[in-house]
Amino acid sequence: MDSKTIIYIAIGAFLVLMNIISFSMMALDKKRAQKDKTHSHPETRIPEKRLFLFTGLFGGLGGVLGMYLLRHKTKHWYFALFFPLMMIAQIAILVLLYIYVLR
């Protein structure tokens, strides 16, 4: 295996991991939000800063999918605006990385 292949695999694995984490955090927070409505002792929710952090660290697709597939945080304008913008920026960064560095 040459070094470019190893780099592609490492980047791909990192992207998959970050998107799984981002989606999973959205799913867990949604589940906890639903439990908060039905129980007198609310569970600890995931802070919005943490959701933004993992979505911003190349988990954009997972965050956006989590937001729209799970219908979670869609009424918050800052999620509806910045999650898709972060995903678009991440795609642009990856395309530029491929064009100017990895090709």
C-alpha positions as CSV (number, residue, x, y, z in Angstrom):
1,M,0.0,0.0,0.0
2,D,1.4,3.4,-1.0
3,S,1.4,6.4,1.3
4,K,-1.4,8.2,-0.6
5,T,-3.7,5.2,-0.1
6,I,-2.9,5.2,3.7
7,I,-3.7,8.9,3.9
8,Y,-7.0,8.4,2.0
9,I,-7.9,5.6,4.4
10,A,-7.0,7.6,7.5
11,I,-9.0,10.6,6.3
12,G,-11.9,8.5,5.4
13,A,-11.9,6.7,8.7
14,F,-11.7,10.0,10.6
15,L,-14.6,11.4,8.6
16,V,-16.7,8.3,9.2
17,L,-15.9,8.3,12.9
18,M,-16.7,12.0,13.4
19,N,-20.0,11.8,11.5
20,I,-21.1,8.7,13.5
21,I,-20.2,10.5,16.7
22,S,-22.1,13.7,15.6
23,F,-25.2,11.8,14.5
24,S,-25.1,9.6,17.7
25,M,-24.9,12.7,19.9
26,M,-27.9,14.2,18.1
27,A,-29.8,10.9,18.6
28,L,-28.9,10.7,22.3
29,D,-29.8,14.3,22.9
30,K,-33.2,13.8,21.2
31,K,-33.9,10.7,23.3
32,R,-33.0,12.6,26.5
33,A,-35.1,15.6,25.4
34,Q,-38.1,13.3,24.9
35,K,-37.5,11.7,28.3
36,D,-37.3,15.1,30.0
37,K,-40.9,15.7,28.9
38,T,-42.3,12.5,30.5
39,H,-40.2,12.2,33.7
40,S,-39.9,14.3,36.7
41,H,-36.1,13.8,36.9
42,P,-34.6,15.0,33.7
43,E,-31.5,13.3,32.3
44,T,-28.4,15.3,31.5
45,R,-28.7,16.7,28.0
46,I,-25.8,17.1,25.7
47,P,-24.7,20.8,25.7
48,E,-25.3,22.6,22.4
49,K,-21.7,23.7,22.4
50,R,-20.6,20.0,22.3
51,L,-23.1,19.3,19.4
52,F,-21.5,22.2,17.5
53,L,-18.0,21.1,18.4
54,F,-18.3,17.6,16.9
55,T,-20.3,18.8,14.0
56,G,-17.6,21.4,13.3
57,L,-14.8,18.9,13.6
58,F,-15.8,17.3,10.2
59,G,-19.0,15.7,11.5
60,G,-21.1,18.0,9.4
61,L,-23.0,15.3,7.5
62,G,-23.8,13.4,10.7
63,G,-25.0,16.6,12.4
64,V,-27.2,17.6,9.5
65,L,-28.6,14.1,9.1
66,G,-29.3,13.9,12.8
67,M,-31.0,17.2,12.8
68,Y,-33.3,16.5,9.9
69,L,-33.9,12.7,10.1
70,L,-34.5,12.9,13.8
71,R,-36.2,16.3,13.7
72,H,-34.0,17.5,16.5
73,K,-33.0,21.2,16.9
74,T,-34.6,22.2,13.6
75,K,-36.5,25.0,15.3
76,H,-33.3,26.6,16.6
77,W,-32.3,29.1,13.8
78,Y,-28.6,28.8,14.7
79,F,-28.7,25.0,14.2
80,A,-30.7,25.2,11.0
81,L,-28.3,27.8,9.6
82,F,-24.8,26.8,10.9
83,F,-25.0,23.0,10.7
84,P,-25.6,23.0,6.9
85,L,-23.0,25.8,6.5
86,M,-20.4,23.8,8.4
87,M,-21.1,20.7,6.3
88,I,-20.7,22.8,3.1
89,A,-17.5,24.3,4.4
90,Q,-16.1,20.9,5.3
91,I,-16.9,19.5,1.8
92,A,-15.2,22.6,0.3
93,I,-12.1,22.0,2.5
94,L,-11.9,18.3,1.5
95,V,-12.2,19.1,-2.2
96,L,-9.5,21.8,-1.9
97,L,-7.3,19.4,0.1
98,Y,-7.7,16.8,-2.6
99,I,-7.1,19.2,-5.5
100,Y,-4.1,21.0,-4.0
101,V,-2.4,18.5,-1.7
102,L,-3.5,14.9,-2.3
103,R,-3.9,14.6,-6.1
